[in-house]
Amino acid sequence: MKRVIGGLFLGISLTFTSVSSASTSTLEVFNSPVKYVFNGAEILLDEEYTSLNYNGHMYAPIRFVANNLGSRVDYSSETNTLIFDSPPTTGVGHRNVSRDQAKIVAYEKYQLKHVDSDTSIRVLTDDEKKQIPDEAKDGIPVYYFVKGVDDSEKEITICVWSMNKEVSFVYSQN
């Protein structure tokens, strides 16, 4: 599996290098709406990302893919290098918290009286990452989004970290 992931990232990196060196050429690239499924869990692609189809090949947002495969990714502008790091805990495919456990957190910790059956899981956007509690800032930012209603009929969305159910925060209140 690591060999396949490494090949994918190397192929994407080489392709971007080839495209950037041929910057005087015109490329015909299309947005391509696709579903992303990581080890059986469908993960929604954030609005800030897009998938592309170029010459019959799919190109996916590298940070989105890396985070959902359990890796961190950084970019060094000085060396023009993508850097991948796989910590001991891995991403969505090996999450420690189930969808049902995330819902229980919403009921018990946030006293919601009703929780929607539609609970999504995805990588947080850069703005959403600002809300992550300090103890989880270095972790892979894959969270469940649990929507529900409290006693005053206020709609609330709770984010629960897929790696540790003790880490959660209120995402929005309406």
C-alpha positions in Angstrom: 0.0 0.0 0.0 2.8 2.4 0.9 4.4 1.6 -2.5 1.2 2.5 -4.3 0.8 5.8 -2.3 4.4 6.7 -2.9 4.0 6.1 -6.6 0.8 8.2 -6.7 2.5 11.1 -5.0 5.7 10.8 -7.2 3.5 10.7 -10.4 1.6 13.8 -9.3 4.8 15.6 -8.4 6.5 14.7 -11.7 3.4 15.7 -13.7 3.3 19.1 -12.0 7.0 19.6 -12.6 6.5 18.7 -16.3 3.5 21.0 -16.6 5.3 23.9 -14.9 8.3 23.6 -17.2 6.1 23.7 -20.2 4.3 26.9 -19.1 4.3 28.5 -22.5 2.0 25.7 -23.8 -1.8 25.8 -23.5 -3.4 22.9 -21.6 -6.9 21.8 -21.8 -7.9 20.9 -18.2 -11.4 20.1 -17.0 -13.0 20.2 -13.5 -14.1 16.7 -12.7 -16.6 16.1 -9.9 -15.7 12.8 -8.4 -16.4 11.0 -5.1 -13.5 10.2 -2.8 -13.7 7.0 -0.8 -10.9 6.1 1.7 -11.0 2.6 3.0 -14.8 2.5 2.7 -15.5 6.0 4.1 -16.7 8.6 1.6 -15.1 11.9 2.3 -16.5 15.1 0.9 -14.1 17.4 -1.0 -14.1 20.9 0.4 -15.1 23.9 -1.8 -11.5 25.1 -1.7 -10.4 22.0 -3.6 -11.2 20.8 -7.0 -10.4 17.6 -9.0 -9.1 17.9 -12.5 -9.1 15.8 -15.6 -6.2 16.4 -17.9 -5.6 14.2 -21.0 -7.7 11.4 -19.5 -5.9 11.4 -16.1 -7.4 12.5 -12.8 -5.5 15.0 -10.6 -6.5 15.2 -7.0 -5.7 17.8 -4.3 -2.5 16.4 -2.8 -3.1 17.8 0.8 -6.6 16.4 0.8 -5.5 13.0 -0.4 -2.4 12.9 1.9 -4.4 13.9 5.0 -7.1 11.3 4.3 -4.4 8.6 3.9 -2.9 9.5 7.2 0.0 11.6 6.1 0.9 15.2 6.7 2.2 17.2 3.7 4.3 20.3 3.7 5.8 22.3 0.9 9.3 23.9 0.9 9.4 26.8 -1.5 13.2 27.1 -1.1 13.8 23.6 -2.5 10.5 23.2 -4.5 9.8 20.0 -2.5 6.7 18.3 -1.3 7.3 16.6 2.1 5.2 13.8 3.3 5.2 12.5 6.8 3.2 9.5 8.1 2.7 9.7 11.9 2.1 6.5 14.0 -1.6 7.2 14.0 -3.1 7.1 10.5 -6.1 8.8 8.8 -9.7 8.0 8.0 -9.1 4.3 7.1 -7.7 3.7 10.6 -9.7 6.1 12.7 -10.2 5.4 16.3 -13.7 6.9 16.6 -16.8 5.6 14.9 -19.6 7.6 13.5 -21.9 6.4 16.3 -19.3 7.4 19.0 -19.1 10.9 17.5 -22.9 11.1 17.8 -22.7 10.0 21.5 -20.3 12.8 22.1 -22.8 15.3 20.7 -25.6 13.9 22.9 -23.6 13.6 26.1 -21.0 16.4 26.1 -23.1 19.0 24.3 -26.5 17.9 25.6 -28.2 17.7 22.2 -31.7 16.2 22.3 -31.7 15.2 18.6 -28.9 14.3 16.2 -29.3 14.0 12.4 -28.6 10.7 10.9 -26.5 12.4 8.2 -23.1 12.7 9.9 -20.3 13.5 7.5 -16.5 13.1 7.9 -13.9 15.2 6.1 -10.6 17.1 6.4 -11.1 20.6 7.9 -10.4 23.7 5.8 -7.7 26.0 6.9 -10.2 28.4 8.5 -11.8 25.5 10.4 -8.4 24.3 11.6 -8.2 27.5 13.7 -10.9 26.0 16.0 -9.0 22.8 16.8 -8.2 22.5 20.5 -4.4 22.8 21.3 -4.1 19.1 22.2 -5.0 18.1 18.6 -3.3 20.8 16.6 -0.5 18.4 15.4 -2.9 15.7 14.5 -4.4 14.9 11.1 -7.4 17.2 10.8 -10.1 14.7 9.9 -13.3 15.4 11.8 -16.9 14.2 12.0 -19.5 16.9 11.6 -22.5 16.0 13.8 -25.6 18.2 13.3 -28.3 18.3 16.0 -30.7 20.4 18.1 -30.4 21.4 21.7 -33.1 21.9 24.3 -33.9 25.5 23.1 -34.4 24.1 19.5 -31.1 25.8 18.4 -29.3 24.0 15.5 -25.8 23.1 16.4 -23.0 21.4 14.5 -20.3 19.6 16.6 -16.9 18.6 15.2 -15.5 15.4 16.7 -11.9 14.3 15.9 -11.8 11.0 14.2 -8.7 9.9 16.2 -9.9 10.8 19.8 -13.5 11.3 20.9 -12.3 13.5 23.8 -11.3 16.2 21.3 -14.4 18.1 19.9 -15.7 21.7 19.5 -18.8 23.6 18.5 -18.5 24.3 14.8 -21.7 26.4 14.4 -24.9 27.5 16.2 -28.0 28.8 14.5 
